Amino acid sequence: MKLRRASAPILLAVMTLCGCAVGPDYQRPDAPIAQTWKTDAGWQAGQPRDAELKGAWWEIFGDAELNRLQQQALQNGQTMLIAQARVEQARAQANVANSAFFPQIGAQLGASRARSSADRPLSNPNTRNVSIIQSDFNGAFTVDYEADLFGRVRRQAESALASAEQAQADLENTRLILTAELAADYFALRETDAEIDLLRQTLGAQNKALDYITARHDLGAASGLDFNQQQSLVAGTETQLTLLENQRAAYQNAIATLVGVPAPEFTLAFDPKMATVPAIPVTAPSTLLERRPDIAATERAMAAANAQIGLAKSAYYPSLSLSAAYGSDANRIANLFSAPALLWSIGASAAQTLFDGGRISANVDFAKAGYQESVANYRQTVLNAFQEVQDGLNGDAALARAGKSAGVAATSAENSLGLSLDRYRSGVASNLEVVVAEQTFLGYRRQEVQLQGQRLLNAVKLIKALGGGWHAEPALASERVEKQAQ
């Protein structure tokens, strides 16, 4: 009862002091936010926000094969497994830091038998030493607790939790990068398929023309110049086709690596059909901070760096440790639980650094500089995000206009090719005119296909710049730590 009464004021004082913590409380600094996007006249951000991309953003393209590959990449991709392992490590570190809020309770048991030396130094000159063989049995419960007087434990837990949340945001950013890279490679492969299909059709027509000219040449109705021109045109198209097939194989191998399959064992069926460019919901610039996982990661890094300042400053103040033990110690097991063998202890120890040659001050300066670095990194990440979104919006508008012009050019070139063929068969034009018309038509048709592929790639980049289908959680790490500490 006396022990309980004596310790009550101490515990009350400790509980009162544990509520404070040195160092600045975290507040997210301001970031450069644009008021609106620079777009073509008549465009505005979609409202309401229910139309925003959520979750599996790639489904907006309506491609079942792409959806299947994305699921496979998320399940088997090694980059996802690496990021997930880092999240688990960070969460474990946060649990380690949070454990310091609670006392450490332990139990110990010991047994030994020893013989003392008869020639050991005398402790009493009037007493002769003798050799003794005896046993020692002991057992006890121990309690150790660091009173968080100045918030060292709290700041350490706050930093660890912010780091765990940063790892989670990094995981989401890895997911976004992986899925965007896969979508980009997939659409590049489909664009290559469309070009290959176009070249195969063109090559078929050119071979038919070569057969026609060869027959005329054998009859003496066509010159050797016409034959050689058409033959070189066919060979040139075959060369382009071979290069495209090699390029397709490279895209296929890249996709295999992303989905976690050895490249020699992976094959994607040929499909020249290209997806249509979907309408991408773009929200106001102010919401970008909530949708980019890389921005969330750098913001959590700021919170962790801010907590490190308080952790460094806590070294200026004394540390207080409380300990207690209750058990018994006897020379025979039978006496281990007897009243004379019982023992207990309770105590407190305080430590204060008096001189360290400036080490603590240097650590505080280091922590402050680290925080300023994290702030600059956060703001730079925000600026990069706005640039990427604006580039995507500009690219979408420019590629759409270029696609329309390329379609007109391809249609006109196709009509010109038909007229040139008619003129050649009628003997009015030379085969050179037909060759030039064929090359022009092929060039414009390939340009049209490439622009469609570029629009799909730009759409993927724009979605990635907008954060995909991810949204940040509004709760701050400092608020969570405060709740846990209460």
PLY file of the C-alpha trace (Angstrom):
ply
format ascii 1.0
element vertex 486
property float x
property float y
property float z
element edge 485
property int vertex1
property int vertex2
end_header
0.00 0.00 0.00
2.86 2.38 0.86
4.55 1.60 -2.46
1.34 2.27 -4.37
0.81 5.61 -2.60
4.41 6.71 -3.17
4.38 5.87 -6.87
1.02 7.52 -7.64
2.36 11.11 -7.85
5.24 9.95 -10.05
2.94 8.17 -12.47
0.60 11.17 -12.58
3.48 13.49 -13.41
4.73 11.14 -16.11
1.29 10.87 -17.71
0.98 14.67 -17.71
4.37 15.22 -19.32
3.87 12.51 -21.97
1.34 14.70 -23.74
3.98 17.14 -25.03
6.53 16.64 -27.76
9.43 18.83 -28.83
9.85 19.90 -32.42
7.32 21.38 -34.84
3.96 19.69 -35.39
3.55 18.74 -39.02
1.56 20.98 -41.33
1.57 20.39 -45.05
3.24 23.36 -46.77
1.65 25.19 -49.64
2.28 23.91 -53.15
2.09 25.79 -56.46
-1.45 25.13 -57.71
-2.73 26.19 -61.13
-6.20 27.70 -61.28
-7.23 26.07 -64.54
-5.87 24.04 -67.45
-4.86 25.66 -70.73
-7.13 24.01 -73.29
-8.90 24.70 -76.57
-11.84 27.08 -76.53
-15.07 25.53 -75.30
-13.40 22.83 -73.21
-14.02 22.58 -69.48
-13.38 20.09 -66.72
-15.99 17.40 -66.32
-18.51 17.79 -63.50
-19.55 16.21 -61.25
-16.53 14.26 -59.96
-18.48 11.00 -60.07
-17.20 10.64 -63.64
-13.55 10.52 -62.54
-11.48 7.45 -63.27
-11.50 4.97 -60.42
-9.74 1.66 -59.91
-8.96 -0.21 -63.15
-8.55 2.84 -65.38
-7.43 0.78 -68.41
-10.97 -0.59 -68.79
-11.95 2.76 -70.30
-10.37 1.56 -73.58
-12.73 -1.42 -73.82
-10.04 -3.95 -74.81
-10.56 -7.37 -73.23
-7.01 -8.54 -74.05
-5.52 -5.46 -72.37
-7.70 -6.06 -69.30
-6.46 -9.66 -69.06
-2.81 -8.62 -69.38
-3.19 -5.94 -66.72
-4.59 -8.42 -64.21
-1.76 -10.82 -64.98
0.84 -8.09 -64.52
-0.62 -7.01 -61.17
-0.59 -10.59 -59.92
2.75 -11.78 -61.30
4.79 -8.63 -61.98
8.01 -8.68 -59.96
8.01 -4.91 -59.53
4.69 -5.18 -57.70
6.06 -7.92 -55.45
9.09 -5.77 -54.63
6.95 -2.75 -53.78
4.59 -4.88 -51.68
7.54 -6.27 -49.71
8.72 -2.72 -49.01
5.26 -1.84 -47.69
5.34 -4.82 -45.35
8.78 -3.77 -44.11
7.63 -0.20 -43.48
4.53 -1.39 -41.64
6.66 -3.64 -39.46
8.95 -0.71 -38.67
5.90 1.36 -37.69
4.76 -1.43 -35.37
8.22 -1.53 -33.81
8.12 2.22 -33.18
4.57 2.09 -31.77
5.57 -0.66 -29.33
7.67 1.91 -27.43
4.44 3.50 -26.17
3.90 0.46 -23.97
5.94 -1.07 -21.15
8.12 -4.04 -21.93
7.15 -6.96 -19.66
9.44 -9.95 -19.39
10.09 -13.08 -17.41
13.38 -14.74 -16.60
14.41 -18.06 -15.13
17.91 -19.14 -14.23
19.73 -22.09 -12.71
23.45 -22.52 -12.08
25.87 -24.54 -9.97
29.37 -23.25 -9.23
32.46 -23.87 -7.13
34.25 -20.91 -5.61
38.05 -20.74 -5.34
39.72 -21.23 -1.96
42.64 -19.04 -3.13
40.54 -16.03 -4.04
41.53 -12.65 -2.51
40.41 -12.27 1.09
37.46 -10.03 1.71
38.12 -10.16 5.46
41.68 -10.70 6.77
40.34 -12.43 9.86
38.41 -15.02 7.85
40.02 -17.84 5.91
38.61 -18.57 2.41
37.25 -22.00 1.68
36.02 -23.59 -1.52
32.22 -23.78 -1.69
30.03 -25.63 -4.18
26.48 -24.30 -4.31
23.47 -23.95 -6.60
21.55 -20.80 -7.55
17.93 -20.87 -8.77
16.10 -17.66 -9.61
13.00 -16.41 -11.39
11.47 -12.98 -11.80
9.02 -10.81 -13.72
10.45 -7.54 -15.04
8.85 -4.33 -16.30
10.74 -1.61 -18.20
9.20 1.59 -19.51
10.61 4.76 -21.03
8.56 7.78 -19.96
8.12 9.86 -23.10
8.63 13.18 -21.32
9.61 15.20 -24.36
8.06 13.26 -27.19
11.02 11.25 -28.44
8.97 8.06 -28.71
6.02 9.93 -30.17
8.08 11.62 -32.88
9.79 8.33 -33.71
6.42 6.61 -34.09
5.10 9.52 -36.14
8.06 9.30 -38.52
7.72 5.53 -38.85
4.01 5.73 -39.57
4.53 8.45 -42.17
7.21 6.29 -43.79
4.78 3.35 -43.88
2.18 5.54 -45.57
4.85 6.72 -48.00
5.65 3.09 -48.84
1.94 2.46 -49.47
1.79 5.48 -51.79
4.94 4.23 -53.53
3.19 0.90 -54.04
0.27 2.66 -55.69
2.68 4.66 -57.82
4.44 1.44 -58.84
1.06 -0.01 -59.78
0.29 3.08 -61.87
3.67 3.04 -63.61
3.43 -0.70 -64.31
-0.09 -0.57 -65.74
0.68 2.55 -67.78
3.85 1.02 -69.22
1.99 -2.16 -70.08
-0.82 -0.23 -71.76
1.70 1.85 -73.72
3.57 -1.24 -74.93
0.30 -2.97 -75.79
-1.01 -0.06 -77.87
2.38 0.31 -79.56
2.19 -3.38 -80.48
-1.34 -2.96 -81.86
-0.23 0.06 -83.86
2.58 -2.07 -85.28
0.03 -4.79 -86.11
-2.04 -2.23 -88.00
1.02 -1.04 -89.94
2.01 -4.63 -90.71
-1.50 -5.34 -91.97
-1.36 -2.23 -94.15
2.03 -3.21 -95.58
0.86 -6.75 -96.24
-2.14 -5.46 -98.18
0.06 -2.99 -100.04
2.61 -5.69 -100.77
-0.10 -7.92 -102.18
-1.24 -5.16 -104.53
2.34 -4.38 -105.52
3.06 -8.05 -106.30
-0.03 -8.18 -108.50
1.20 -5.06 -110.27
4.63 -6.66 -110.64
3.07 -9.76 -112.20
1.11 -7.54 -114.58
4.20 -5.54 -115.58
6.28 -8.72 -115.91
3.72 -10.19 -118.29
3.68 -6.99 -120.33
7.48 -6.89 -120.27
7.68 -10.44 -121.60
5.33 -9.42 -124.42
7.41 -6.34 -125.15
4.63 -3.94 -124.09
6.47 -2.66 -121.00
10.03 -1.44 -120.70
12.73 -2.81 -118.44
12.57 0.49 -116.53
8.97 -0.19 -115.55
9.88 -3.71 -114.44
12.86 -2.60 -112.33
10.92 0.27 -110.73
8.11 -2.04 -109.66
10.52 -4.71 -108.46
12.44 -2.21 -106.28
9.14 -0.94 -104.87
8.16 -4.49 -103.83
11.58 -5.12 -102.27
11.41 -1.85 -100.34
8.00 -2.72 -98.93
9.26 -6.19 -97.93
12.15 -4.51 -96.08
9.78 -2.24 -94.15
7.59 -5.22 -93.32
10.55 -7.17 -91.93
11.59 -4.24 -89.71
8.06 -3.86 -88.39
7.82 -7.55 -87.56
11.07 -7.28 -85.60
9.71 -4.22 -83.79
6.55 -6.13 -82.92
8.62 -8.93 -81.42
10.40 -6.40 -79.19
7.08 -5.02 -77.90
5.81 -8.55 -77.30
8.93 -9.42 -75.29
8.56 -6.25 -73.22
4.95 -7.16 -72.40
6.04 -10.68 -71.43
8.48 -9.26 -68.87
5.84 -6.94 -67.41
3.32 -9.77 -66.92
5.95 -12.05 -65.39
6.29 -14.60 -68.21
9.59 -15.62 -69.89
9.73 -13.98 -73.31
10.28 -17.24 -75.27
7.04 -18.64 -73.79
4.84 -15.63 -74.45
2.84 -14.87 -77.59
0.18 -12.32 -78.41
-2.07 -13.06 -81.36
-1.86 -10.70 -84.32
-4.71 -8.17 -84.30
-4.61 -5.09 -86.55
-7.70 -3.57 -84.97
-6.82 -0.50 -82.88
-8.83 0.81 -79.96
-10.60 4.12 -80.22
-9.36 6.99 -78.10
-11.78 7.40 -75.18
-12.95 10.65 -73.65
-10.78 11.10 -70.57
-12.42 12.87 -67.62
-10.10 15.68 -66.51
-10.89 17.41 -63.23
-9.80 20.77 -61.86
-6.06 21.26 -61.17
-6.68 21.53 -57.42
-7.75 17.87 -57.25
-4.47 16.66 -58.77
-2.87 16.53 -55.31
-5.46 13.94 -54.31
-5.04 11.77 -57.40
-1.27 11.39 -57.83
0.32 8.69 -55.65
3.81 10.12 -56.23
2.62 13.45 -54.78
1.14 11.59 -51.81
4.44 9.76 -51.33
6.49 12.96 -51.28
3.97 14.55 -48.89
4.34 11.62 -46.49
8.11 11.93 -46.82
7.75 15.53 -45.60
5.77 14.35 -42.57
8.47 11.80 -41.73
11.24 14.39 -42.16
9.35 16.86 -39.96
9.08 14.24 -37.19
12.82 13.66 -37.43
13.37 17.29 -36.33
11.50 16.64 -33.09
13.32 13.36 -32.65
16.69 15.13 -32.97
15.65 17.93 -30.60
14.53 15.46 -27.94
18.21 14.62 -27.37
18.58 18.05 -25.70
16.37 16.86 -22.84
16.82 14.15 -20.21
15.44 10.67 -20.66
13.61 8.89 -17.85
13.32 5.12 -17.58
11.16 3.26 -15.06
11.82 -0.35 -14.08
10.44 -2.92 -11.69
11.11 -6.57 -10.87
9.44 -9.20 -8.70
10.70 -12.76 -8.17
12.75 -15.04 -5.95
16.30 -16.33 -5.57
17.28 -19.49 -3.64
19.98 -22.12 -3.47
17.45 -24.96 -3.79
14.43 -25.34 -6.04
12.32 -26.30 -3.01
13.00 -22.90 -1.45
12.45 -20.91 -4.66
8.89 -19.92 -3.77
9.39 -19.52 -0.02
8.93 -16.14 1.69
12.63 -15.62 2.51
13.56 -16.14 -1.15
11.24 -13.40 -2.47
12.78 -10.25 -3.95
11.46 -7.09 -5.62
12.78 -3.81 -6.91
11.37 -0.58 -8.33
13.31 2.36 -9.56
13.78 5.18 -11.98
16.84 6.40 -13.83
17.42 9.66 -15.67
20.17 10.53 -18.13
21.16 13.93 -19.47
23.94 14.77 -21.91
26.06 17.61 -20.53
28.58 17.98 -23.35
28.72 16.32 -26.75
30.89 18.65 -28.84
27.90 19.92 -30.84
26.65 16.50 -31.93
22.99 17.12 -30.99
22.95 20.55 -32.65
24.45 19.05 -35.80
21.80 16.33 -35.82
19.05 18.97 -35.47
20.53 20.98 -38.35
20.75 17.80 -40.41
17.09 17.01 -39.73
16.00 20.56 -40.61
17.94 20.45 -43.89
16.36 17.08 -44.67
12.92 18.56 -44.13
13.67 21.52 -46.43
14.85 19.06 -49.07
11.61 17.09 -48.76
9.56 20.30 -49.12
11.41 21.26 -52.29
11.02 17.72 -53.63
7.28 17.84 -52.90
6.81 21.14 -54.69
8.90 19.97 -57.66
6.78 16.82 -57.90
3.65 18.98 -57.99
5.12 21.18 -60.73
6.09 18.11 -62.76
2.56 16.77 -62.38
1.01 19.95 -63.78
3.47 19.91 -66.66
2.66 16.29 -67.53
-1.09 16.91 -67.49
-0.80 20.06 -69.56
1.48 18.27 -72.05
-1.11 15.51 -72.31
-3.95 17.95 -72.94
-1.95 19.83 -75.57
-0.87 16.58 -77.20
-4.42 15.24 -77.36
-5.70 18.38 -79.10
-2.77 18.55 -81.54
-2.87 14.84 -82.42
-6.63 14.97 -82.98
-6.21 17.80 -85.49
-3.27 16.05 -87.14
-5.28 12.82 -87.39
-8.06 14.57 -89.30
-5.55 16.13 -91.70
-3.81 12.78 -92.19
-7.17 11.14 -92.98
-7.88 13.73 -95.67
-4.38 13.29 -97.09
-4.67 9.50 -97.15
-8.05 9.63 -98.92
-6.73 12.05 -101.54
-3.61 9.92 -102.06
-5.78 6.82 -102.52
-7.82 8.60 -105.18
-4.65 9.77 -106.91
-3.31 6.22 -106.93
-6.47 4.95 -108.59
-6.24 7.62 -111.26
-2.55 6.87 -111.87
-3.29 3.15 -112.32
-6.02 3.94 -114.82
-3.71 6.31 -116.68
-0.94 3.67 -116.76
-3.24 0.93 -118.04
-4.46 3.33 -120.71
-0.89 4.05 -121.76
-1.18 7.74 -120.87
1.19 7.70 -117.87
4.44 5.93 -117.07
4.91 3.41 -114.31
7.01 5.98 -112.42
3.84 7.99 -111.83
2.19 4.88 -110.38
5.21 4.14 -108.17
5.22 7.68 -106.77
1.46 7.51 -106.15
1.81 4.17 -104.36
4.61 5.45 -102.13
2.67 8.61 -101.33
-0.47 6.68 -100.47
1.43 4.22 -98.30
3.20 7.04 -96.49
-0.03 8.87 -95.67
-1.86 5.70 -94.61
0.99 4.73 -92.30
1.02 8.25 -90.93
-2.69 7.96 -90.21
-2.15 4.68 -88.34
0.83 6.08 -86.44
-1.15 9.14 -85.36
-3.90 6.91 -84.03
-1.29 4.97 -82.09
0.23 8.20 -80.77
-3.19 9.36 -79.62
-3.64 6.12 -77.67
-0.17 6.47 -76.13
-0.90 10.10 -75.26
-4.17 9.03 -73.65
-2.27 6.56 -71.47
0.25 9.25 -70.50
-2.53 11.69 -69.69
-4.31 9.14 -67.50
-1.02 8.40 -65.75
-0.40 12.12 -65.27
-3.85 12.41 -63.68
-3.06 9.61 -61.23
-5.03 6.82 -62.89
-7.88 5.63 -60.72
-6.24 6.29 -57.35
-7.33 8.78 -54.70
-5.36 9.87 -51.63
-6.70 9.33 -48.13
-7.32 12.63 -46.34
-6.11 11.55 -42.89
-2.65 12.70 -41.84
-0.08 10.55 -40.11
0.32 13.06 -37.26
-3.38 12.76 -36.46
-3.18 8.97 -36.37
-0.13 8.98 -34.11
-1.84 11.40 -31.75
-4.84 9.10 -31.47
-2.60 6.08 -30.83
-0.62 7.94 -28.17
-3.75 8.91 -26.22
0 1
1 2
2 3
3 4
4 5
5 6
6 7
7 8
8 9
9 10
10 11
11 12
12 13
13 14
14 15
15 16
16 17
17 18
18 19
19 20
20 21
21 22
22 23
23 24
24 25
25 26
26 27
27 28
28 29
29 30
30 31
31 32
32 33
33 34
34 35
35 36
36 37
37 38
38 39
39 40
40 41
41 42
42 43
43 44
44 45
45 46
46 47
47 48
48 49
49 50
50 51
51 52
52 53
53 54
54 55
55 56
56 57
57 58
58 59
59 60
60 61
61 62
62 63
63 64
64 65
65 66
66 67
67 68
68 69
69 70
70 71
71 72
72 73
73 74
74 75
75 76
76 77
77 78
78 79
79 80
80 81
81 82
82 83
83 84
84 85
85 86
86 87
87 88
88 89
89 90
90 91
91 92
92 93
93 94
94 95
95 96
96 97
97 98
98 99
99 100
100 101
101 102
102 103
103 104
104 105
105 106
106 107
107 108
108 109
109 110
110 111
111 112
112 113
113 114
114 115
115 116
116 117
117 118
118 119
119 120
120 121
121 122
122 123
123 124
124 125
125 126
126 127
127 128
128 129
129 130
130 131
131 132
132 133
133 134
134 135
135 136
136 137
137 138
138 139
139 140
140 141
141 142
142 143
143 144
144 145
145 146
146 147
147 148
148 149
149 150
150 151
151 152
152 153
153 154
154 155
155 156
156 157
157 158
158 159
159 160
160 161
161 162
162 163
163 164
164 165
165 166
166 167
167 168
168 169
169 170
170 171
171 172
172 173
173 174
174 175
175 176
176 177
177 178
178 179
179 180
180 181
181 182
182 183
183 184
184 185
185 186
186 187
187 188
188 189
189 190
190 191
191 192
192 193
193 194
194 195
195 196
196 197
197 198
198 199
199 200
200 201
201 202
202 203
203 204
204 205
205 206
206 207
207 208
208 209
209 210
210 211
211 212
212 213
213 214
214 215
215 216
216 217
217 218
218 219
219 220
220 221
221 222
222 223
223 224
224 225
225 226
226 227
227 228
228 229
229 230
230 231
231 232
232 233
233 234
234 235
235 236
236 237
237 238
238 239
239 240
240 241
241 242
242 243
243 244
244 245
245 246
246 247
247 248
248 249
249 250
250 251
251 252
252 253
253 254
254 255
255 256
256 257
257 258
258 259
259 260
260 261
261 262
262 263
263 264
264 265
265 266
266 267
267 268
268 269
269 270
270 271
271 272
272 273
273 274
274 275
275 276
276 277
277 278
278 279
279 280
280 281
281 282
282 283
283 284
284 285
285 286
286 287
287 288
288 289
289 290
290 291
291 292
292 293
293 294
294 295
295 296
296 297
297 298
298 299
299 300
300 301
301 302
302 303
303 304
304 305
305 306
306 307
307 308
308 309
309 310
310 311
311 312
312 313
313 314
314 315
315 316
316 317
317 318
318 319
319 320
320 321
321 322
322 323
323 324
324 325
325 326
326 327
327 328
328 329
329 330
330 331
331 332
332 333
333 334
334 335
335 336
336 337
337 338
338 339
339 340
340 341
341 342
342 343
343 344
344 345
345 346
346 347
347 348
348 349
349 350
350 351
351 352
352 353
353 354
354 355
355 356
356 357
357 358
358 359
359 360
360 361
361 362
362 363
363 364
364 365
365 366
366 367
367 368
368 369
369 370
370 371
371 372
372 373
373 374
374 375
375 376
376 377
377 378
378 379
379 380
380 381
381 382
382 383
383 384
384 385
385 386
386 387
387 388
388 389
389 390
390 391
391 392
392 393
393 394
394 395
395 396
396 397
397 398
398 399
399 400
400 401
401 402
402 403
403 404
404 405
405 406
406 407
407 408
408 409
409 410
410 411
411 412
412 413
413 414
414 415
415 416
416 417
417 418
418 419
419 420
420 421
421 422
422 423
423 424
424 425
425 426
426 427
427 428
428 429
429 430
430 431
431 432
432 433
433 434
434 435
435 436
436 437
437 438
438 439
439 440
440 441
441 442
442 443
443 444
444 445
445 446
446 447
447 448
448 449
449 450
450 451
451 452
452 453
453 454
454 455
455 456
456 457
457 458
458 459
459 460
460 461
461 462
462 463
463 464
464 465
465 466
466 467
467 468
468 469
469 470
470 471
471 472
472 473
473 474
474 475
475 476
476 477
477 478
478 479
479 480
480 481
481 482
482 483
483 484
484 485
